[in-house]
């Protein structure tokens, strides 16, 4: 999945949960 590479806003309700655990895992 490349959704972490897409220029989407951090407040997107559709991607917010995914971004949270993704960036938390990366950092």
N, C-alpha and C positions, 0 to 999 in steps of 0.2 A: 504493500500500500504506500502511496506517495502523498497522502493527504497532509502529512506534516511538512511537505515541501510546497504545497499550494499556498498562494498569497491570500489566505482567508483571514478574516478578522478573528481575534482571540475570544470575542464574545459570542461567536456563533453557537447557538444552542445545539446544533447538530454535531459539531466537532469539539466543543468545549471539553466534554468528558475524555475523549480520546487524546486531545492535546495535553490534558492534565497529567494523565499517567505516562504519556509518551515523554514529555519534557522532564517529568519527575524521574523517570527511569534513566533518561540520557544524562541528567545532571546528578 
